[in-house]
Amino acid sequence: MTDLSDTPTGSPVGTPAPITLLIADDDEVTRSGLRTLLAAQPGIAVVGEAADGVEAVEQARRLRPDVVLMDVRMPRRNGIEATRQLLAESAEPPRVVVITTFENDDYVTAALGAGASGFVLKRLPVRQIAEAVRVVAAGEAILFPTALRRMVAARPLDSAAALPKAALTGREEEVLRLMATGLSNPEIAEILTVTLETVKTHVGNVLTKLGAQNRTHAVVIAYESGLVVPGSARGPR
């Protein structure tokens, strides 16, 4: 476990503060490689490392990073359990991006259930992993529609009933459909010709009414309920 909290992270006046990142992975070589590569990416400051899920939680409590890049398979406590604990115990928890070598639908399901905001593979180019960190730090979610559709078809999350009971307005349903295509809030605002703040309000209402942990969970509910048809951003006719 390495503490990088003394690493300079200050920004020149007028520039945004960097996104602070904690990397949790039990493989020292992988962890060191991710640290070196991601620290070189614009706007990201790696402030700490952890070699297992217990250390990840401890380091996140102390360092308060914006984002935790969390491996799945780790000793003492796996990344899914660490994510669940981390998000449950804090009123303002970090965003979590789960990272793994294995393209496994069970991991996607578990990560969503634990409250992770994203799921990426270690084999992706570092620029894509860095972009995932930036996206979740901005309050969005990393959506993989193909994986979500497979997951919903093979292993429902027992949340489909949430949509009929949610009493979404017509505009909220429209926003949810657009969320299901992986669009960001600014992109949704442009399509609907409304302000970004209006979209944020609609997204917040959707999450609250569905009882969804995050945008990705809301999209899963939309697929399960039939509001969104796989392969289409539109609901059934």
BALOBA-1460 file (C-alpha; in Angstrom, 3 decimals):
// residues 237
<rec num="1" residu="m" x="0.000" y="0.000" z="0.000"/>
<rec num="2" residu="t" x="1.359" y="3.388" z="-0.967"/>
<rec num="3" residu="d" x="0.316" y="6.795" z="0.315"/>
<rec num="4" residu="l" x="0.691" y="9.455" z="-2.335"/>
<rec num="5" residu="s" x="-1.115" y="12.182" z="-0.390"/>
<rec num="6" residu="d" x="1.988" y="14.393" z="-0.358"/>
<rec num="7" residu="t" x="2.097" y="14.452" z="-4.149"/>
<rec num="8" residu="p" x="1.546" y="18.041" z="-5.339"/>
<rec num="9" residu="t" x="-1.957" y="18.405" z="-6.721"/>
<rec num="10" residu="g" x="-2.333" y="22.181" z="-6.803"/>
<rec num="11" residu="s" x="-3.618" y="23.858" z="-9.951"/>
<rec num="12" residu="p" x="-2.710" y="27.230" z="-11.407"/>
<rec num="13" residu="v" x="-5.236" y="29.942" z="-10.681"/>
<rec num="14" residu="g" x="-8.138" y="29.760" z="-13.120"/>
<rec num="15" residu="t" x="-7.737" y="26.081" z="-13.999"/>
<rec num="16" residu="p" x="-9.960" y="23.311" z="-12.627"/>
<rec num="17" residu="a" x="-8.614" y="21.267" z="-9.733"/>
<rec num="18" residu="p" x="-7.486" y="17.804" z="-10.844"/>
<rec num="19" residu="i" x="-9.640" y="14.762" z="-10.187"/>
<rec num="20" residu="t" x="-8.123" y="12.921" z="-7.233"/>
<rec num="21" residu="l" x="-7.867" y="9.173" z="-7.764"/>
<rec num="22" residu="l" x="-7.223" y="6.174" z="-5.508"/>
<rec num="23" residu="i" x="-6.136" y="2.944" z="-7.239"/>
<rec num="24" residu="a" x="-6.979" y="-0.406" z="-5.581"/>
<rec num="25" residu="d" x="-5.437" y="-3.544" z="-7.106"/>
<rec num="26" residu="d" x="-3.699" y="-6.485" z="-5.447"/>
<rec num="27" residu="d" x="-1.153" y="-6.874" z="-8.254"/>
<rec num="28" residu="e" x="1.740" y="-4.491" z="-7.583"/>
<rec num="29" residu="v" x="2.882" y="-4.376" z="-11.203"/>
<rec num="30" residu="t" x="-0.616" y="-3.591" z="-12.474"/>
<rec num="31" residu="r" x="-1.159" y="-1.023" z="-9.736"/>
<rec num="32" residu="s" x="2.151" y="0.693" z="-10.424"/>
<rec num="33" residu="g" x="1.496" y="0.723" z="-14.164"/>
<rec num="34" residu="l" x="-1.958" y="2.238" z="-13.737"/>
<rec num="35" residu="r" x="-0.567" y="4.845" z="-11.355"/>
<rec num="36" residu="t" x="2.168" y="5.901" z="-13.766"/>
<rec num="37" residu="l" x="-0.065" y="5.981" z="-16.831"/>
<rec num="38" residu="l" x="-3.073" y="7.656" z="-15.227"/>
<rec num="39" residu="a" x="-0.976" y="10.237" z="-13.373"/>
<rec num="40" residu="a" x="0.290" y="11.335" z="-16.791"/>
<rec num="41" residu="q" x="-3.251" y="11.953" z="-18.042"/>
<rec num="42" residu="p" x="-4.505" y="15.569" z="-18.044"/>
<rec num="43" residu="g" x="-6.643" y="16.540" z="-15.080"/>
<rec num="44" residu="i" x="-6.004" y="13.437" z="-12.949"/>
<rec num="45" residu="a" x="-3.944" y="13.279" z="-9.747"/>
<rec num="46" residu="v" x="-3.289" y="9.843" z="-8.239"/>
<rec num="47" residu="v" x="-3.285" y="10.404" z="-4.456"/>
<rec num="48" residu="g" x="-3.018" y="6.851" z="-3.145"/>
<rec num="49" residu="e" x="-2.925" y="3.111" z="-3.698"/>
<rec num="50" residu="a" x="-4.344" y="0.060" z="-1.951"/>
<rec num="51" residu="a" x="-3.450" y="-3.611" z="-2.273"/>
<rec num="52" residu="d" x="-6.795" y="-5.054" z="-1.124"/>
<rec num="53" residu="g" x="-10.367" y="-4.105" z="-0.321"/>
<rec num="54" residu="v" x="-9.730" y="-3.384" z="3.350"/>
<rec num="55" residu="e" x="-6.935" y="-0.946" z="2.504"/>
<rec num="56" residu="a" x="-9.090" y="0.597" z="-0.210"/>
<rec num="57" residu="v" x="-11.773" y="1.509" z="2.309"/>
<rec num="58" residu="e" x="-9.222" y="2.781" z="4.835"/>
<rec num="59" residu="q" x="-7.374" y="4.877" z="2.265"/>
<rec num="60" residu="a" x="-10.598" y="6.286" z="0.833"/>
<rec num="61" residu="r" x="-11.730" y="7.344" z="4.309"/>
<rec num="62" residu="r" x="-8.461" y="9.150" z="4.943"/>
<rec num="63" residu="l" x="-7.658" y="10.609" z="1.528"/>
<rec num="64" residu="r" x="-11.221" y="11.360" z="0.394"/>
<rec num="65" residu="p" x="-10.511" y="10.909" z="-3.341"/>
<rec num="66" residu="d" x="-13.010" y="11.949" z="-5.980"/>
<rec num="67" residu="v" x="-12.831" y="8.530" z="-7.642"/>
<rec num="68" residu="v" x="-11.682" y="5.038" z="-6.645"/>
<rec num="69" residu="l" x="-10.507" y="2.693" z="-9.403"/>
<rec num="70" residu="m" x="-11.435" y="-0.638" z="-7.783"/>
<rec num="71" residu="d" x="-10.220" y="-4.075" z="-8.837"/>
<rec num="72" residu="v" x="-12.697" y="-6.940" z="-8.351"/>
<rec num="73" residu="r" x="-10.518" y="-9.856" z="-7.259"/>
<rec num="74" residu="m" x="-8.550" y="-8.807" z="-4.174"/>
<rec num="75" residu="p" x="-7.641" y="-10.525" z="-0.884"/>
<rec num="76" residu="r" x="-9.206" y="-9.875" z="2.538"/>
<rec num="77" residu="r" x="-12.146" y="-8.052" z="0.930"/>
<rec num="78" residu="n" x="-13.007" y="-8.105" z="-2.759"/>
<rec num="79" residu="g" x="-13.684" y="-4.973" z="-4.731"/>
<rec num="80" residu="i" x="-17.447" y="-5.441" z="-4.827"/>
<rec num="81" residu="e" x="-17.733" y="-5.694" z="-1.039"/>
<rec num="82" residu="a" x="-15.314" y="-2.798" z="-0.591"/>
<rec num="83" residu="t" x="-17.424" y="-0.692" z="-2.945"/>
<rec num="84" residu="r" x="-20.602" y="-1.558" z="-1.072"/>
<rec num="85" residu="q" x="-19.052" y="-0.616" z="2.283"/>
<rec num="86" residu="l" x="-17.482" y="2.552" z="0.971"/>
<rec num="87" residu="l" x="-20.691" y="3.878" z="-0.548"/>
<rec num="88" residu="a" x="-22.856" y="2.891" z="2.402"/>
<rec num="89" residu="e" x="-20.843" y="4.518" z="5.166"/>
<rec num="90" residu="s" x="-20.391" y="8.038" z="3.813"/>
<rec num="91" residu="a" x="-22.834" y="10.822" z="3.036"/>
<rec num="92" residu="e" x="-20.484" y="12.021" z="0.277"/>
<rec num="93" residu="p" x="-18.670" y="8.896" z="-0.921"/>
<rec num="94" residu="p" x="-16.242" y="8.836" z="-3.823"/>
<rec num="95" residu="r" x="-17.370" y="7.611" z="-7.205"/>
<rec num="96" residu="v" x="-16.231" y="4.066" z="-7.909"/>
<rec num="97" residu="v" x="-15.093" y="2.660" z="-11.238"/>
<rec num="98" residu="v" x="-14.730" y="-1.117" z="-11.062"/>
<rec num="99" residu="i" x="-11.856" y="-2.412" z="-13.192"/>
<rec num="100" residu="t" x="-11.188" y="-6.050" z="-14.006"/>
<rec num="101" residu="t" x="-9.483" y="-8.390" z="-16.442"/>
<rec num="102" residu="f" x="-12.632" y="-10.463" z="-16.825"/>
<rec num="103" residu="e" x="-15.561" y="-9.528" z="-19.070"/>
<rec num="104" residu="n" x="-18.085" y="-11.226" z="-16.818"/>
<rec num="105" residu="d" x="-21.766" y="-10.271" z="-16.611"/>
<rec num="106" residu="d" x="-21.865" y="-11.393" z="-12.979"/>
<rec num="107" residu="y" x="-19.267" y="-8.755" z="-12.176"/>
<rec num="108" residu="v" x="-21.312" y="-6.080" z="-13.944"/>
<rec num="109" residu="t" x="-24.388" y="-7.104" z="-11.965"/>
<rec num="110" residu="a" x="-22.492" y="-7.155" z="-8.687"/>
<rec num="111" residu="a" x="-20.828" y="-3.807" z="-9.380"/>
<rec num="112" residu="l" x="-24.181" y="-2.168" z="-10.128"/>
<rec num="113" residu="g" x="-25.722" y="-3.704" z="-7.046"/>
<rec num="114" residu="a" x="-22.884" y="-2.342" z="-4.927"/>
<rec num="115" residu="g" x="-23.422" y="1.156" z="-6.321"/>
<rec num="116" residu="a" x="-20.465" y="1.513" z="-8.681"/>
<rec num="117" residu="s" x="-20.762" y="4.248" z="-11.288"/>
<rec num="118" residu="g" x="-18.723" y="2.491" z="-13.945"/>
<rec num="119" residu="f" x="-17.176" y="-0.758" z="-15.090"/>
<rec num="120" residu="v" x="-14.086" y="-0.940" z="-17.306"/>
<rec num="121" residu="l" x="-11.681" y="-3.625" z="-18.489"/>
<rec num="122" residu="k" x="-7.948" y="-3.503" z="-17.795"/>
<rec num="123" residu="r" x="-7.199" y="-4.229" z="-21.440"/>
<rec num="124" residu="l" x="-8.690" y="-0.899" z="-22.539"/>
<rec num="125" residu="p" x="-6.270" y="1.831" z="-23.639"/>
<rec num="126" residu="v" x="-5.308" y="4.042" z="-20.708"/>
<rec num="127" residu="r" x="-6.957" y="7.059" z="-22.342"/>
<rec num="128" residu="q" x="-10.303" y="5.239" z="-22.192"/>
<rec num="129" residu="i" x="-9.795" y="4.327" z="-18.542"/>
<rec num="130" residu="a" x="-8.880" y="7.955" z="-17.848"/>
<rec num="131" residu="e" x="-12.010" y="9.108" z="-19.643"/>
<rec num="132" residu="a" x="-14.084" y="6.746" z="-17.488"/>
<rec num="133" residu="v" x="-12.576" y="8.384" z="-14.402"/>
<rec num="134" residu="r" x="-13.424" y="11.843" z="-15.738"/>
<rec num="135" residu="v" x="-16.972" y="10.870" z="-16.670"/>
<rec num="136" residu="v" x="-17.889" y="9.421" z="-13.275"/>
<rec num="137" residu="a" x="-16.156" y="12.305" z="-11.473"/>
<rec num="138" residu="a" x="-18.532" y="14.614" z="-13.348"/>
<rec num="139" residu="g" x="-21.503" y="12.700" z="-11.950"/>
<rec num="140" residu="e" x="-22.245" y="10.592" z="-14.995"/>
<rec num="141" residu="a" x="-22.060" y="6.809" z="-15.370"/>
<rec num="142" residu="i" x="-20.169" y="4.544" z="-17.728"/>
<rec num="143" residu="l" x="-22.815" y="2.577" z="-19.606"/>
<rec num="144" residu="f" x="-22.239" y="-0.481" z="-21.767"/>
<rec num="145" residu="p" x="-25.640" y="-1.077" z="-23.416"/>
<rec num="146" residu="t" x="-24.667" y="-4.468" z="-24.856"/>
<rec num="147" residu="a" x="-23.528" y="-5.792" z="-21.494"/>
<rec num="148" residu="l" x="-26.584" y="-4.320" z="-19.804"/>
<rec num="149" residu="r" x="-28.952" y="-5.975" z="-22.255"/>
<rec num="150" residu="r" x="-27.256" y="-9.363" z="-21.786"/>
<rec num="151" residu="m" x="-27.347" y="-8.929" z="-18.048"/>
<rec num="152" residu="v" x="-31.030" y="-7.987" z="-17.956"/>
<rec num="153" residu="a" x="-31.976" y="-10.911" z="-20.193"/>
<rec num="154" residu="a" x="-29.945" y="-13.472" z="-18.262"/>
<rec num="155" residu="r" x="-30.201" y="-12.260" z="-14.695"/>
<rec num="156" residu="p" x="-32.895" y="-9.719" z="-13.805"/>
<rec num="157" residu="l" x="-32.309" y="-7.468" z="-10.812"/>
<rec num="158" residu="d" x="-35.905" y="-7.790" z="-9.550"/>
<rec num="159" residu="s" x="-36.456" y="-4.075" z="-10.034"/>
<rec num="160" residu="a" x="-38.723" y="-3.978" z="-13.076"/>
<rec num="161" residu="a" x="-41.760" y="-3.372" z="-10.886"/>
<rec num="162" residu="a" x="-40.244" y="-0.054" z="-9.827"/>
<rec num="163" residu="l" x="-41.098" y="1.676" z="-13.099"/>
<rec num="164" residu="p" x="-44.905" y="1.210" z="-13.149"/>
<rec num="165" residu="k" x="-45.064" y="2.359" z="-9.524"/>
<rec num="166" residu="a" x="-42.792" y="5.332" z="-10.025"/>
<rec num="167" residu="a" x="-45.323" y="7.626" z="-11.713"/>
<rec num="168" residu="l" x="-42.739" y="9.188" z="-14.004"/>
<rec num="169" residu="t" x="-43.905" y="12.155" z="-16.003"/>
<rec num="170" residu="g" x="-43.762" y="12.010" z="-19.783"/>
<rec num="171" residu="r" x="-40.637" y="14.174" z="-19.835"/>
<rec num="172" residu="e" x="-38.973" y="12.045" z="-17.152"/>
<rec num="173" residu="e" x="-39.617" y="8.912" z="-19.233"/>
<rec num="174" residu="e" x="-38.136" y="10.688" z="-22.240"/>
<rec num="175" residu="v" x="-35.025" y="11.588" z="-20.244"/>
<rec num="176" residu="l" x="-34.723" y="7.990" z="-19.007"/>
<rec num="177" residu="r" x="-34.872" y="6.672" z="-22.578"/>
<rec num="178" residu="l" x="-32.101" y="9.052" z="-23.584"/>
<rec num="179" residu="m" x="-30.054" y="8.055" z="-20.534"/>
<rec num="180" residu="a" x="-30.382" y="4.445" z="-21.724"/>
<rec num="181" residu="t" x="-28.486" y="5.324" z="-24.911"/>
<rec num="182" residu="g" x="-25.526" y="6.471" z="-22.813"/>
<rec num="183" residu="l" x="-26.035" y="10.192" z="-23.462"/>
<rec num="184" residu="s" x="-24.638" y="12.667" z="-20.959"/>
<rec num="185" residu="n" x="-26.702" y="15.426" z="-19.359"/>
<rec num="186" residu="p" x="-25.413" y="18.126" z="-21.757"/>
<rec num="187" residu="e" x="-26.247" y="15.917" z="-24.747"/>
<rec num="188" residu="i" x="-29.758" y="15.284" z="-23.407"/>
<rec num="189" residu="a" x="-30.222" y="19.012" z="-22.835"/>
<rec num="190" residu="e" x="-29.240" y="19.725" z="-26.436"/>
<rec num="191" residu="i" x="-31.632" y="17.101" z="-27.836"/>
<rec num="192" residu="l" x="-34.574" y="18.275" z="-25.707"/>
<rec num="193" residu="t" x="-33.690" y="21.960" z="-26.135"/>
<rec num="194" residu="v" x="-33.754" y="22.624" z="-22.405"/>
<rec num="195" residu="t" x="-31.179" y="23.872" z="-19.917"/>
<rec num="196" residu="l" x="-28.625" y="21.602" z="-18.284"/>
<rec num="197" residu="e" x="-30.121" y="22.381" z="-14.874"/>
<rec num="198" residu="t" x="-33.526" y="21.216" z="-16.098"/>
<rec num="199" residu="v" x="-32.041" y="17.905" z="-17.222"/>
<rec num="200" residu="k" x="-30.261" y="17.472" z="-13.891"/>
<rec num="201" residu="t" x="-33.583" y="18.025" z="-12.123"/>
<rec num="202" residu="h" x="-35.313" y="15.411" z="-14.303"/>
<rec num="203" residu="v" x="-32.488" y="12.905" z="-13.781"/>
<rec num="204" residu="g" x="-32.632" y="13.442" z="-10.022"/>
<rec num="205" residu="n" x="-36.394" y="12.919" z="-10.040"/>
<rec num="206" residu="v" x="-36.024" y="9.714" z="-12.080"/>
<rec num="207" residu="l" x="-33.455" y="8.262" z="-9.687"/>
<rec num="208" residu="t" x="-35.551" y="9.169" z="-6.643"/>
<rec num="209" residu="k" x="-38.805" y="7.801" z="-8.047"/>
<rec num="210" residu="l" x="-37.204" y="4.545" z="-9.218"/>
<rec num="211" residu="g" x="-35.205" y="4.107" z="-6.024"/>
<rec num="212" residu="a" x="-32.170" y="3.725" z="-8.301"/>
<rec num="213" residu="q" x="-28.661" y="3.898" z="-6.856"/>
<rec num="214" residu="n" x="-27.290" y="5.681" z="-9.919"/>
<rec num="215" residu="r" x="-27.903" y="6.303" z="-13.613"/>
<rec num="216" residu="t" x="-26.770" y="2.831" z="-14.609"/>
<rec num="217" residu="h" x="-29.193" y="1.182" z="-12.200"/>
<rec num="218" residu="a" x="-31.990" y="3.383" z="-13.584"/>
<rec num="219" residu="v" x="-31.152" y="2.241" z="-17.112"/>
<rec num="220" residu="v" x="-31.253" y="-1.408" z="-16.033"/>
<rec num="221" residu="i" x="-34.732" y="-0.804" z="-14.636"/>
<rec num="222" residu="a" x="-35.754" y="0.814" z="-17.928"/>
<rec num="223" residu="y" x="-34.598" y="-2.257" z="-19.885"/>
<rec num="224" residu="e" x="-36.221" y="-4.698" z="-17.469"/>
<rec num="225" residu="s" x="-39.546" y="-2.893" z="-17.523"/>
<rec num="226" residu="g" x="-39.729" y="-2.741" z="-21.312"/>
<rec num="227" residu="l" x="-39.665" y="1.055" z="-21.408"/>
<rec num="228" residu="v" x="-36.511" y="0.746" z="-23.495"/>
<rec num="229" residu="v" x="-36.266" y="-1.951" z="-26.156"/>
<rec num="230" residu="p" x="-32.764" y="-3.427" z="-26.675"/>
<rec num="231" residu="g" x="-31.194" y="-1.846" z="-29.728"/>
<rec num="232" residu="s" x="-33.430" y="1.184" z="-29.623"/>
<rec num="233" residu="a" x="-33.566" y="4.382" z="-27.604"/>
<rec num="234" residu="r" x="-37.336" y="4.352" z="-27.878"/>
<rec num="235" residu="g" x="-39.851" y="2.562" z="-25.789"/>
<rec num="236" residu="p" x="-42.186" y="-0.089" z="-27.253"/>
<rec num="237" residu="r" x="-44.892" y="1.153" z="-29.577"/>
